[in-house]
Amino acid sequence: MMSYDYLIVGSGLFGATFAYFAHQQGKRCLVIDKRPQLGGNVYCENIEGINVHQYGAHIFHTSNKRVWQFVNSLVEFNRYTNSPVANYQGKLYNLPFNMNTFYQMWGVTTPAEAQAKIESQRQEAVAKMQADGVSEPRNLEEQALTLIGRDIYERLIKGYTEKQWGRKCTDLPAFIIKRLPVRLVFDNNYFNDTYQGIPIGGYNQLISSLLEGVETKTNVDFFDDRAHWEGVASKIVFTGELDRFYDYKLGHLDFRTVRFETEVLNEANHQGNAVVNYTEASVPYTRIIEHKHFESFGQAVYDNPKTVISREYSIEWKPGMEPYYPVNDEKNNRLAESYRQLAAQEENVIFGGRLAEYKYYDMAPVIEKVMKMFGE
């Protein structure tokens, strides 16, 4: 006899949210996770009184009022607004591209001046492509140049993108940046969504609320004793790597991964912002996260005399490393689709989340997807 209705493999946002709604319906759930803690990549470690985003910065944002009300019913969210800054050769630029950026780049002060400058550089790029007998951008570089022009591309896109993907922009497909946000207003809010913020007390509070009353086990790898775990529940909710579930029989899916270099500093305020991107190629890391700015605002950052920063290095994934970003090129997309066809034939397995669907997800759409599955 099966002990549980659902075995949920992985306690990240998809698994924890699924467990919450299944538990609300009276289903017997067991959540297992190979890590020593729950929460997947949203897990926070408290260091010197600061909630450190252990697996990279996570900022919750959505325009779905029902999703926002749901997460706030579990834990109150703060007013954090994502306003990253780009550092190129020591000069700072606001992101996303807006009137502050254009003033910093060219000294223009009106939307008309900014638009004229961008359009002039766009037309130069289009003319060069036409001279080469090309009508459509063939790669990311040509796509970016025709969208935003050379100055912004070379200072704020090229180096960062090549570090992020480990490939030259001329070798990356154009579709990666089919659109670039260009705002002719002085607005540094990175997201267009209606709601955004960070759970007060960190994401562990959200995960704890989602898993309240649900049986969980950590330091348990599903694949160490797969036959046993497949026998404990009527259905499996799988959130791990899709290709590993099938023992890589069609081949390995590729990922990019991230290495973090975290440091405690004996100063209250290191960079004045949660996120600073380093966009020149000669700087090896892509960005520095200063974690206290996710939950401390204004003068409150000085209440704690210490701060914690994390430098992020984007590197090529190899088996045994944590997989982060799917590589959405033609080869991997074809392979992923083949695995999805296998997954669609499974009657007693639900595949969900970034790894199991081989799809990049923001947090809110993950929760929204689970809510729809339960008709909430």
C-alpha positions as CSV (number, residue, x, y, z in Angstrom):
1,M,0.0,0.0,0.0
2,M,1.3,3.5,-0.9
3,S,2.1,5.6,2.1
4,Y,1.5,9.0,0.3
5,D,-0.6,10.5,-2.4
6,Y,2.4,12.5,-3.6
7,L,6.1,12.2,-3.4
8,I,7.5,15.6,-4.2
9,V,11.2,15.5,-5.3
10,G,12.7,18.9,-4.5
11,S,11.6,21.6,-2.1
12,G,12.1,24.6,-4.3
13,L,9.3,27.0,-5.1
14,F,7.4,24.6,-7.4
15,G,7.6,21.6,-5.1
16,A,6.8,23.7,-2.0
17,T,3.8,25.4,-3.6
18,F,2.5,22.1,-5.0
19,A,2.8,20.5,-1.5
20,Y,0.9,23.5,0.0
21,F,-2.1,23.1,-2.2
22,A,-2.1,19.3,-2.1
23,H,-2.0,19.5,1.7
24,Q,-4.8,22.0,1.7
25,Q,-6.9,19.4,-0.2
26,G,-6.1,16.7,2.4
27,K,-3.6,14.8,0.3
28,R,-0.7,13.0,2.0
29,C,2.5,14.5,0.8
30,L,6.2,13.8,1.4
31,V,8.8,16.3,0.2
32,I,12.4,15.1,-0.2
33,D,15.4,17.2,-1.0
34,K,19.0,16.2,-1.6
35,R,20.3,19.4,0.1
36,P,20.6,19.7,3.9
37,Q,18.0,22.5,3.9
38,L,14.6,23.2,2.3
39,G,13.8,25.9,-0.2
40,G,15.8,25.1,-3.3
41,N,17.5,28.1,-4.8
42,V,15.5,30.6,-2.8
43,Y,17.1,29.4,0.4
44,C,18.7,32.2,2.5
45,E,21.4,31.8,5.1
46,N,21.6,34.3,7.9
47,I,25.1,35.7,8.2
48,E,25.8,38.5,10.6
49,G,22.1,39.2,10.9
50,I,21.7,39.5,7.1
51,N,19.6,37.2,5.0
52,V,22.1,36.1,2.3
53,H,20.5,34.7,-1.0
54,Q,22.7,31.6,-1.0
55,Y,22.0,30.7,-4.6
56,G,21.8,34.1,-6.2
57,A,19.5,37.2,-5.9
58,H,15.8,36.5,-6.0
59,I,13.4,39.3,-6.4
60,F,9.7,38.5,-6.4
61,H,7.7,40.5,-9.0
62,T,4.3,40.0,-10.6
63,S,1.2,41.8,-12.1
64,N,-1.0,38.9,-11.0
65,K,-2.9,40.3,-8.0
66,R,-4.1,36.8,-6.9
67,V,-0.5,35.5,-6.8
68,W,0.6,38.6,-4.9
69,Q,-2.2,38.3,-2.4
70,F,-1.5,34.6,-2.0
71,V,2.2,35.0,-1.1
72,N,1.4,37.9,1.2
73,S,-1.1,35.8,3.0
74,L,1.8,33.5,3.9
75,V,4.4,36.1,4.8
76,E,4.4,39.9,4.5
77,F,6.6,41.3,1.6
78,N,8.6,44.5,1.9
79,R,8.8,47.4,-0.6
80,Y,12.1,46.4,-2.3
81,T,12.3,47.8,-5.8
82,N,14.9,46.4,-8.2
83,S,17.0,49.2,-9.5
84,P,20.4,47.7,-10.6
85,V,23.4,49.8,-11.5
86,A,26.0,49.0,-14.2
87,N,29.7,49.7,-13.7
88,Y,31.7,50.1,-16.9
89,Q,35.4,51.0,-16.3
90,G,34.5,52.8,-13.1
91,K,31.6,54.8,-14.5
92,L,28.1,54.0,-13.3
93,Y,24.9,53.7,-15.4
94,N,21.4,53.1,-14.3
95,L,19.5,50.1,-15.6
96,P,17.2,49.4,-17.4
97,F,18.0,51.8,-20.2
98,N,16.2,55.0,-19.3
99,M,16.7,58.7,-19.4
100,N,19.2,58.5,-16.5
101,T,21.2,56.0,-18.6
102,F,21.1,58.2,-21.7
103,Y,22.1,61.3,-19.7
104,Q,25.1,59.3,-18.2
105,M,26.0,58.0,-21.6
106,W,25.6,61.1,-23.8
107,G,24.7,64.1,-21.6
108,V,21.2,64.3,-23.3
109,T,18.5,65.8,-21.1
110,T,15.3,65.4,-23.1
111,P,13.5,62.3,-24.5
112,A,13.7,63.8,-28.0
113,E,17.5,64.1,-27.8
114,A,17.9,60.6,-26.5
115,Q,15.6,59.1,-29.2
116,A,17.5,61.0,-31.9
117,K,20.9,59.6,-30.6
118,I,19.6,56.0,-30.4
119,E,18.0,56.2,-33.8
120,S,21.1,57.6,-35.4
121,Q,23.2,54.7,-34.1
122,R,20.5,52.2,-35.0
123,Q,20.5,53.4,-38.6
124,E,24.3,53.0,-38.8
125,A,24.0,49.4,-37.7
126,V,21.2,48.7,-40.2
127,A,23.1,50.4,-43.0
128,K,26.2,48.2,-42.3
129,M,24.1,45.1,-42.4
130,Q,22.5,46.1,-45.7
131,A,25.9,46.8,-47.1
132,D,26.9,43.2,-46.2
133,G,23.7,42.0,-48.0
134,V,22.0,41.0,-44.7
135,S,18.3,41.9,-44.1
136,E,17.8,40.3,-40.6
137,P,20.2,40.1,-37.6
138,R,22.2,36.9,-37.7
139,N,23.4,37.0,-34.1
140,L,23.0,38.7,-30.8
141,E,25.5,41.5,-31.6
142,E,23.7,42.5,-34.8
143,Q,20.3,42.3,-33.0
144,A,21.5,44.5,-30.2
145,L,23.1,47.1,-32.5
146,T,19.9,47.4,-34.5
147,L,17.9,47.8,-31.3
148,I,20.0,50.2,-29.2
149,G,23.1,51.3,-31.1
150,R,26.8,50.9,-30.6
151,D,27.5,52.9,-27.5
152,I,25.1,51.1,-25.1
153,Y,25.9,47.8,-26.7
154,E,29.6,48.0,-26.2
155,R,29.5,49.5,-22.7
156,L,26.5,47.8,-21.1
157,I,25.7,44.6,-23.1
158,K,28.6,43.1,-24.9
159,G,31.0,42.2,-22.0
160,Y,28.3,41.2,-19.6
161,T,26.5,39.0,-22.1
162,E,29.7,37.2,-23.1
163,K,30.6,36.6,-19.5
164,Q,27.1,35.4,-18.8
165,W,27.0,32.9,-21.6
166,G,30.7,32.1,-22.1
167,R,30.4,32.8,-25.8
168,K,31.0,35.7,-28.1
169,C,27.9,37.8,-28.9
170,T,28.6,37.0,-32.6
171,D,28.2,33.3,-31.7
172,L,24.9,33.7,-29.7
173,P,21.5,33.6,-31.4
174,A,19.7,36.9,-32.1
175,F,16.5,35.7,-30.4
176,I,18.1,35.9,-26.9
177,I,17.4,39.7,-27.0
178,K,14.6,40.1,-29.4
179,R,13.6,43.2,-27.4
180,L,15.5,45.5,-25.2
181,P,13.7,47.8,-22.7
182,V,14.2,51.4,-23.7
183,R,12.4,53.9,-21.5
184,L,12.3,57.6,-22.4
185,V,11.5,58.5,-18.7
186,F,13.6,58.9,-15.6
187,D,12.6,55.5,-14.1
188,N,15.1,53.1,-12.6
189,N,12.6,50.4,-11.7
190,Y,13.8,47.3,-13.5
191,F,10.5,45.6,-13.7
192,N,7.2,46.7,-15.2
193,D,5.2,44.6,-12.9
194,T,2.6,46.1,-10.5
195,Y,4.0,44.4,-7.4
196,Q,7.4,43.5,-6.3
197,G,9.3,42.9,-3.0
198,I,11.2,40.5,-0.8
199,P,9.6,38.4,2.1
200,I,10.3,40.2,5.4
201,G,12.7,37.9,7.1
202,G,13.9,36.3,3.9
203,Y,12.5,33.5,1.6
204,N,12.9,30.9,4.3
205,Q,9.8,32.4,5.8
206,L,7.8,31.8,2.6
207,I,9.0,28.2,2.3
208,S,8.3,27.4,5.9
209,S,4.7,28.7,5.5
210,L,4.2,26.7,2.3
211,L,5.5,23.5,3.9
212,E,3.7,23.9,7.3
213,G,2.2,20.6,8.2
214,V,3.8,18.7,5.3
215,E,6.3,15.9,6.0
216,T,9.8,16.7,4.7
217,K,13.1,14.9,4.6
218,T,16.5,16.6,3.7
219,N,19.8,15.0,2.7
220,V,17.8,12.5,0.6
221,D,18.7,12.0,-3.0
222,F,15.8,10.4,-5.0
223,F,18.3,8.7,-7.3
224,D,20.3,7.0,-4.5
225,D,17.3,4.6,-4.0
226,R,15.0,5.3,-6.9
227,A,13.1,2.0,-6.7
228,H,12.2,2.7,-3.0
229,W,11.0,6.2,-3.6
230,E,8.9,5.3,-6.6
231,G,7.1,2.9,-4.4
232,V,6.0,5.2,-1.6
233,A,3.5,7.4,-3.3
234,S,0.7,7.1,-5.9
235,K,2.2,10.0,-7.9
236,I,5.6,11.7,-8.1
237,V,6.1,15.4,-8.5
238,F,9.6,15.8,-10.0
239,T,11.4,19.1,-10.0
240,G,15.0,17.9,-10.8
241,E,16.8,17.7,-14.1
242,L,14.6,16.3,-16.8
243,D,17.4,14.5,-18.6
244,R,18.6,12.8,-15.4
245,F,15.1,11.4,-14.7
246,Y,15.6,9.4,-18.0
247,D,19.2,8.6,-17.1
248,Y,20.4,10.8,-20.0
249,K,19.4,8.2,-22.5
250,L,18.9,10.9,-25.2
251,G,21.9,12.9,-24.2
252,H,22.8,15.7,-21.7
253,L,21.1,19.0,-21.6
254,D,23.4,21.9,-21.2
255,F,23.3,24.6,-18.5
256,R,25.2,27.6,-17.4
257,T,26.1,27.6,-13.7
258,V,27.2,30.3,-11.2
259,R,30.1,30.3,-8.7
260,F,29.6,32.6,-5.7
261,E,32.4,34.3,-3.8
262,T,30.7,35.5,-0.6
263,E,32.5,37.8,1.9
264,V,31.7,39.6,5.2
265,L,32.9,43.1,5.3
266,N,33.5,45.3,8.3
267,E,31.6,48.2,6.9
268,A,27.9,49.1,7.0
269,N,27.4,50.0,3.3
270,H,29.7,48.8,0.6
271,Q,28.1,49.7,-2.7
272,G,24.9,51.5,-1.8
273,N,22.7,49.2,-3.9
274,A,21.7,45.5,-3.8
275,V,22.8,44.8,-7.4
276,V,25.8,46.2,-9.4
277,N,26.6,44.7,-12.7
278,Y,30.1,44.8,-14.0
279,T,29.8,45.0,-17.8
280,E,33.4,45.1,-19.0
281,A,35.0,41.9,-20.1
282,S,38.2,42.4,-18.1
283,V,36.3,42.1,-14.8
284,P,35.8,38.3,-14.3
285,Y,32.6,38.4,-12.3
286,T,29.2,39.5,-13.7
287,R,27.9,41.3,-10.7
288,I,28.2,42.0,-7.0
289,I,25.2,41.5,-4.7
290,E,25.1,43.4,-1.4
291,H,22.4,41.4,0.4
292,K,21.4,43.8,3.2
293,H,19.9,46.2,0.7
294,F,17.1,43.7,-0.1
295,E,15.6,44.2,3.4
296,S,17.2,47.4,4.8
297,F,16.4,50.8,3.3
298,G,17.8,54.3,3.8
299,Q,19.6,55.0,7.0
300,A,18.6,51.6,8.3
301,V,21.5,50.0,6.4
302,Y,23.7,51.5,9.1
303,D,21.9,49.7,12.0
304,N,24.2,46.8,11.2
305,P,27.9,47.7,11.2
306,K,28.7,44.8,8.9
307,T,27.6,43.8,5.4
308,V,27.8,40.7,3.2
309,I,28.6,40.8,-0.5
310,S,28.6,38.0,-3.2
311,R,30.5,38.2,-6.4
312,E,28.9,36.1,-9.1
313,Y,31.0,34.2,-11.8
314,S,29.1,32.7,-14.7
315,I,30.7,29.4,-15.8
316,E,30.1,26.4,-18.0
317,W,28.2,23.7,-16.3
318,K,29.6,20.2,-15.9
319,P,27.9,17.1,-14.3
320,G,28.1,17.4,-10.5
321,M,27.7,21.2,-10.6
322,E,24.5,23.0,-9.7
323,P,22.5,23.7,-13.0
324,Y,21.2,27.2,-13.2
325,Y,20.3,28.6,-16.6
326,P,19.1,26.4,-19.6
327,V,21.1,27.1,-22.7
328,N,18.3,27.9,-25.2
329,D,20.1,27.2,-28.4
330,E,18.7,25.0,-31.2
331,K,20.6,21.9,-30.1
332,N,19.4,22.0,-26.5
333,N,15.8,23.1,-27.4
334,R,15.5,20.1,-29.7
335,L,16.8,17.7,-27.1
336,A,14.6,19.2,-24.4
337,E,11.5,18.8,-26.6
338,S,12.4,15.1,-27.1
339,Y,12.6,14.6,-23.3
340,R,9.3,16.5,-22.9
341,Q,7.6,14.1,-25.3
342,L,8.8,11.2,-23.0
343,A,7.5,13.1,-20.0
344,A,4.1,13.6,-21.5
345,Q,3.6,9.9,-21.6
346,E,4.1,9.5,-17.9
347,E,0.8,8.8,-16.2
348,N,2.0,9.1,-12.6
349,V,4.7,11.7,-12.8
350,I,4.2,15.5,-12.8
351,F,7.2,17.5,-14.1
352,G,7.5,21.1,-12.9
353,G,9.9,23.9,-12.5
354,R,13.0,25.3,-14.1
355,L,15.0,22.0,-14.2
356,A,12.2,19.6,-15.0
357,E,10.8,21.7,-17.8
358,Y,14.2,23.0,-19.0
359,K,12.8,26.5,-19.0
360,Y,13.9,29.7,-17.3
361,Y,11.2,30.8,-14.8
362,D,10.7,33.8,-12.6
363,M,9.2,33.0,-9.3
364,A,5.7,34.3,-9.7
365,P,4.9,32.3,-12.8
366,V,6.0,29.1,-11.0
367,I,3.4,29.8,-8.3
368,E,0.8,30.9,-10.8
369,K,1.3,27.6,-12.7
370,V,0.7,25.5,-9.6
371,M,-2.3,27.6,-8.6
372,K,-3.9,26.9,-12.0
373,M,-3.1,23.2,-11.7
374,F,-5.2,23.1,-8.5
375,G,-7.9,25.4,-9.9
376,E,-7.1,28.1,-7.4
